[in-house]
Amino acid sequence: MIPLSVPNINGNEWKYVKDCLDTGWISAVGSYVDKFEQTMAAYTGAKYAVAVANGTCALHLSCLLMNIQQGDGVIVPDITFIASVNSIKQCGAEPILMDVNEHNNLKIIEDATEALGSTYKNKHAGTIGDIGCLSFNGNKIISTGGGGVILTNNKEIAKLAKHLSTQAKTSPEEYIHDANGFNYRMVNILAAIGMAQMEQLPSFLHKKKDIAEQYHKKLNGVGDIQFIETEKNVVPNNWLFTIRTKKRKALFQHLKNSGVQSRPLWQPMHMLAIHSKHLFVTKNNISSILYNDCLSIPCSTDLKIKDQSIVIRKVVEFFST
Ligand SMILES: Cc1ncc(COP(=O)(O)O)c(C=O)c1O
């Protein structure tokens, strides 16, 4: 099976993890966590970066840091990963599902979990709103296995994020806690992997761009395939390569039968039974159209040229029979 998007562990990961194991610094405190946070802040241009256990808890903590609570309405994209909506509900607030391409002028938590390496008007994704969240799970452009970061330019928010993510403990020695905290901190051993992955990010971005360019070249004009256009002023990280076709379901099956992994978009939140009662703001139900039409195809950073050729051949074959 040619996988969709898998981790690429070819740098200093073993060396840095061995260092954690040799020194015994494997848990929630250690120099790699500090270095990873500094590296993330420097790379994205955010003043502060707080490393946490995953993107989902970055989103949950961000909602708490923005003081979202019972009785609040929070606008969230209808087509997104479910963690964004669940985080709002876990604060007791009410999600308002917004269809694609609508606009608001409010406090913003950016779910930039997939966007490491992407910029808008030269600002890194996750540094445009009040808080930004990144994820490093197995399918992201860099992976720590599981991990996340909260980005912010606000010193108080960064301080509180660190405090709440480490059980809101006020003293290094005594078990004194001053708030309802969480065990959401990234552990040193995963930050060590993150440091090694960050060293390879430029080459990963380069490879993702090459893969996208090759798909554009070879699939242009094939069947009814359309590409997702890059918005003006955006430099994308090309994390996933997604095509649009009215034959999405049949193409998925054909690729599966051919040993090629592909994935549809998330089912829009308004279509999920557990979130269908929330207000859904839409003119043209674009999220459902995208859900029906979109399919992501293999684009791992270690995708071999011969494997990408197989994917292309299988897609072309589908549309010519
Ligand atoms: C858009 C979006 N939001 C949130 C998440 C959650 O991140 P994590 O898997 O690190 O908890 C993901 C990743 O799966 C995502 O793609």
Ligand as a Chemical Component Dictionary entry (heavy atoms), coordinates in Angstrom:
data_LIG
# 
_chem_comp.id                   LIG 
_chem_comp.type                 NON-POLYMER 
_chem_comp.pdbx_formal_charge   0 
_chem_comp.three_letter_code    LIG 
# 
loop_
_chem_comp_atom.comp_id 
_chem_comp_atom.atom_id 
_chem_comp_atom.alt_atom_id 
_chem_comp_atom.type_symbol 
_chem_comp_atom.charge 
_chem_comp_atom.model_Cartn_x 
_chem_comp_atom.model_Cartn_y 
_chem_comp_atom.model_Cartn_z 
_chem_comp_atom.pdbx_ordinal 
LIG C1 C1 C 0 -7.548 20.665 11.643 1  
LIG C2 C2 C 0 -7.080 19.845 12.819 2  
LIG N1 N1 N 0 -7.427 20.238 14.060 3  
LIG C3 C3 C 0 -7.012 19.561 15.136 4  
LIG C4 C4 C 0 -6.231 18.419 15.023 5  
LIG C5 C5 C 0 -5.872 17.662 16.264 6  
LIG O1 O1 O 0 -4.490 17.534 16.451 7  
LIG P1 P1 P 0 -3.902 16.248 17.265 8  
LIG O2 O2 O 0 -4.139 15.046 16.412 9  
LIG O3 O3 O 0 -2.466 16.579 17.450 10 
LIG O4 O4 O 0 -4.634 16.180 18.570 11 
LIG C6 C6 C 0 -5.850 17.989 13.743 12 
LIG C7 C7 C 0 -4.978 16.790 13.544 13 
LIG O5 O5 O 0 -5.353 15.672 13.566 14 
LIG C8 C8 C 0 -6.303 18.700 12.622 15 
LIG O6 O6 O 0 -5.976 18.293 11.392 16 
# 
loop_
_chem_comp_bond.comp_id 
_chem_comp_bond.atom_id_1 
_chem_comp_bond.atom_id_2 
_chem_comp_bond.value_order 
_chem_comp_bond.pdbx_ordinal 
LIG C1 C2 SING 1  
LIG C2 N1 SING 2  
LIG C2 C8 DOUB 3  
LIG N1 C3 DOUB 4  
LIG C3 C4 SING 5  
LIG C4 C5 SING 6  
LIG C4 C6 DOUB 7  
LIG C5 O1 SING 8  
LIG O1 P1 SING 9  
LIG P1 O2 DOUB 10 
LIG P1 O3 SING 11 
LIG P1 O4 SING 12 
LIG C6 C7 SING 13 
LIG C6 C8 SING 14 
LIG C7 O5 DOUB 15 
LIG C8 O6 SING 16 
# 
